[in-house]
Amino acid sequence: MISSHQSVKDSDSSLPKRPCWLYQLGLVDYQKAWDWQRQLVCDRIHNPQLPDTLLLLEHPPVYTLGQGASLDFLKFNPDQSDFALHRIERGGEVTYHCPGQLIGYPILNLKHHQTDLHWYLRQLEEVIIRTLGIYGLKAERIPGLTGVWLDQCKVAAIGIKVSRWITMHGFSLNINPDLSGFDQIIPCGIHNRAVGSLEQFIPNLDSAEVTATLLHQFSRVFDLDLRREGPEPFTCHPSSLD
């Protein structure tokens, strides 16, 4: 098990890279992306040899609650609100998604990587940390918390669900979002730490460039061969997870 303060090594580069279908989808409704994730997971439960998949996208403004999240961290009444709100399968408390935030949903079969959830969480953090390091930003982990921080501001949140070692949900990286939506919640249930964005540290940072950098680091950290050759997205009906 890798502790929260240890660095994470690249996978063994002498082995053939496992293929991973890549979809860069732009702005996608939350329910639509959620349904597709569930279908991708079900497909891989029934056929574990299917390639891994990475969905990269943005969402219109939406709040999500982890499966055991407390409503106490909402600053609005969910029964009398115009805010889109979903309770989903991932762990963790409430968070907010909106344009300007890069969201990654890796659908990975950890039996082909490591069957260790702590390892997987640290790997996701490492992808973000390495990406920010390319821009001279010294990101860090905070022991006992999941995510990535810059100057004590949380710039990346992570929340996952794993079914039979197939992952879903994932990470969000604040590049240049309107952070005002976070004012309506206590993000991740953490009272004493602010949410930040990369734009606060490097104004006018190019989102497409950050995305390309993150993809390179994701490929290295998980030792995956990213390919844009998977089936057309959103063509199948979601199935229920076991």
C-alpha positions, -999 to +999 in steps of 0.1 A: +000+000+000+013+035-009+008+061+018-005+096+010+029+112+011+049+087-009+057+093-046+042+069-071+065+051-096+057+045-133+046+011-142+072-014-156+078+001-191+094-032-203+059-048-205+035-042-234+011-013-228-025-022-221-048-005-246-072+022-233-100+037-254-100+075-252-131+097-256-128+135-254-164+145-254-167+182-246-197+194-226-219+164-216-251+163-195-243+145-162-270+119-164-259+109-199-222+105-189-233+086-158-254+062-177-226+055-201-201+048-173-225+023-158-228+005-192-191+005-197-186-011-162-213-037-169-197-046-202-164-052-185-179-072-157-193-096-183-162-094-205-130-086-184-108-086-215-123-054-230-099-025-231-098+001-204-116+034-212-110+070-203-138+096-207-126+132-206-154+159-206-170+188-189-205+191-173-231+218-172-234+231-136-244+202-113-239+190-077-232+154-069-235+136-035-216+105-026-237+074-017-233+082+020-230+120+018-247+142+043-272+168+032-258+190+060-231+201+036-256+217+013-264+254+018-296+251-001-328+230+003-326+201-022-364+199-022-369+236-032-340+243-055-333+249-092-298+233-088-293+200-105-284+174-079-276+137-081-268+112-054-243+087-070-224+055-062-190+071-055-176+077-020-171+111-005-194+141+002-208+168-020-190+184-049-197+207-078-190+204-116-192+231-142-176+242-175-139+250-171-134+220-150-117+190-167-134+157-156-119+123-161-138+091-157-114+061-160-131+028-165-102+005-156-101-032-147-078-031-117-071-068-121-049-058-150-032-031-128-033-036-090-062-047-069-056-020-043-079+010-040-054+030-020-029+025-049-055+035-074-064+068-056-027+077-052-022+070-089-050+094-098-035+120-076-001+114-092-015+121-127-027+155-115+005+163-095+027+155-125+005+175-149+007+205-127+045+200-122+049+205-160+038+241-155+060+247-125+032+243-100+042+224-069+010+205-061+007+183-030-012+157-011-026+163+023-023+132+046-057+118+055-075+136+026-080+126-010-073+151-038-047+175-049-038+210-034-020+241-045-010+266-018-036+249+005-064+253-021-080+222-034-077+222-072-085+186-079-112+163-063-113+125-066-142+102-059-145+066-072-167+035-073-153+001-079-174-030-089-156-063-091-124-043-095-138-022-124-136+015-117-160+044-124-163+080-116-128+096-111-113+131-109-121+167-116-094+193-122-103+230-119-086+248-148-107+280-152-142+274-139-165+299-122-159+289-086-190+307-073-210+274-075-189+261-046-203+288-024-236+268-022-219+238-005-192+228+019-170+210-008-162+174+001-174+182+037-141+201+045-149+233+063-114+249+066-099+246+031-107+267+000-113+255-035-090+270-061-083+268-098-051+267-120-061+301-135-055+317-101-018+306-104-013+309-141-037+333-158-048+325-194-036+289-191-047+270-223-072+243-214-064+222-245-027+222-236-035+211-200-057+183-213-029+171-236-004+172-208-028+153-185-034+126-211+004+121-214+008+118-177-022+094-174-007+072-200+027+071-182+013+066-147-010+037-156+012+024-185-016+026-210-017+030-247-045+056-253-064+050-285-092+069-302-107+038-318-134+026-294-171+022-302-193+053-308-202+068-274-237+068-260-250+042-284-261+016-258-287+015-230-274+015-194-276-017-174-278-020-137-246-026-117-245-058-097 
